[in-house]
Amino acid sequence: MLGKEIPVFRSSITAASLVFIIMVSIVPGLYPFQKVTVSFEEIKHSIRIAEKQNKVFYNNDSLFLFFKHPGTIKPDDTIDFDQEIVVAIFMGLQGTGGYWIEVQKVEVILGKYHVFIQENHPLRCMVIQIITYPSLVIRIPRILNYPSFVFHRTIEYYECTMPPVT
């Protein structure tokens, strides 16, 4: 056995592989398996849209066409659609007051935006007897170019407590 060479496993990392590894660890959202929490900003509440739905707007034209009704959102030059995406969430027509929407968080998971929404519904409450249209419009940073969206809705029922009668 003397003089016989024992094979040794050698690994080499190419420069391109090293750059990819560094970029994946530095740039959030670049690698599709990363989970990144994304900041968001609320733009508007209570837009009169009667259907329960979610809408995503990638440019000002689509935003304007959808919100062409009076009293809704107007084209907004302060939104940079190269850097941001607008998301609108509607609960639809509700028969009374006391309903509202909250966005809990926005994450990019497996190359898709996940929007976590909480709908708040009154339970055994005295509320105003008027038709309402709970909605929320937010802007989020554009990490991915034209991403898919997944909306996760939960419903929270809250009870109103009446002060004791004295």
SVG drawing of the C-alpha trace seen along z (x, -y; Angstrom):
<svg xmlns="http://www.w3.org/2000/svg" viewBox="-80 -64 86 66">
<polyline fill="none" stroke="black" stroke-width="0.4" points="0.0,0.0 3.0,-2.2 3.3,-4.6 -0.4,-4.5 -2.2,-7.9 -5.4,-8.2 -8.0,-10.2 -8.9,-13.5 -12.2,-15.3 -11.6,-18.9 -14.2,-21.5 -13.9,-24.8 -16.3,-27.7 -16.4,-29.7 -16.4,-33.5 -20.0,-33.5 -21.2,-31.2 -19.5,-33.3 -21.2,-36.5 -24.6,-34.7 -24.2,-33.5 -23.3,-37.0 -26.2,-38.6 -28.7,-36.2 -27.6,-37.0 -27.5,-40.8 -30.5,-41.6 -33.9,-40.6 -36.3,-39.0 -33.7,-38.1 -33.7,-34.4 -37.2,-33.0 -36.9,-30.9 -36.3,-33.8 -39.1,-35.2 -38.9,-39.0 -41.3,-41.3 -42.2,-44.3 -43.2,-47.7 -46.4,-49.3 -48.2,-52.6 -51.9,-53.2 -53.2,-55.6 -57.0,-55.7 -60.0,-54.2 -63.7,-53.7 -64.0,-53.7 -67.5,-52.8 -66.9,-49.5 -69.8,-47.1 -68.1,-43.8 -65.7,-42.0 -62.4,-41.9 -58.7,-42.6 -57.0,-44.6 -53.3,-45.1 -52.2,-48.1 -48.8,-48.1 -49.2,-51.5 -51.1,-54.8 -53.3,-54.1 -54.8,-50.9 -55.3,-52.7 -57.1,-55.6 -59.3,-53.3 -60.5,-51.3 -61.1,-54.4 -62.8,-56.5 -65.8,-57.0 -66.2,-60.3 -64.9,-60.4 -62.4,-57.7 -58.7,-57.8 -57.4,-60.2 -54.2,-59.6 -51.4,-60.2 -48.1,-61.5 -46.5,-60.9 -46.6,-57.1 -43.6,-55.9 -44.8,-52.8 -41.2,-51.8 -40.6,-51.5 -44.0,-50.8 -47.2,-48.7 -50.7,-49.7 -52.9,-47.1 -56.6,-47.8 -58.7,-45.6 -62.5,-45.8 -64.9,-44.2 -67.8,-45.1 -71.1,-46.5 -71.9,-46.1 -75.4,-46.8 -74.1,-48.7 -71.1,-50.5 -68.5,-48.9 -66.6,-47.0 -63.0,-47.8 -60.0,-46.2 -56.4,-46.0 -53.4,-44.8 -51.4,-42.9 -48.3,-42.4 -47.0,-41.9 -44.3,-39.3 -42.5,-38.0 -42.4,-34.2 -41.3,-31.9 -41.3,-34.8 -44.9,-35.9 -46.3,-38.8 -48.5,-37.5 -50.8,-40.1 -52.3,-39.2 -55.6,-40.9 -57.8,-41.1 -61.5,-41.9 -63.1,-43.3 -66.8,-42.6 -69.0,-43.8 -70.7,-41.2 -73.6,-42.2 -72.8,-45.9 -74.9,-49.0 -73.6,-50.4 -74.8,-53.1 -77.5,-51.8 -76.0,-52.9 -74.5,-51.2 -70.7,-51.2 -68.0,-50.1 -64.9,-49.1 -61.8,-49.2 -58.1,-50.0 -55.6,-51.0 -51.9,-50.6 -48.6,-51.1 -45.8,-48.6 -42.2,-48.6 -41.7,-46.8 -39.2,-44.1 -40.3,-41.8 -41.2,-43.1 -44.8,-41.7 -45.3,-39.4 -48.2,-37.2 -50.2,-38.0 -51.7,-35.7 -54.3,-37.3 -54.8,-35.7 -58.1,-36.9 -59.0,-36.3 -62.2,-37.6 -62.1,-39.0 -65.4,-39.4 -65.3,-42.0 -67.8,-42.6 -68.8,-46.0 -69.0,-46.5 -71.6,-48.9 -70.7,-51.0 -72.5,-49.9 -75.8,-51.8 -75.6,-53.8"/>
</svg>
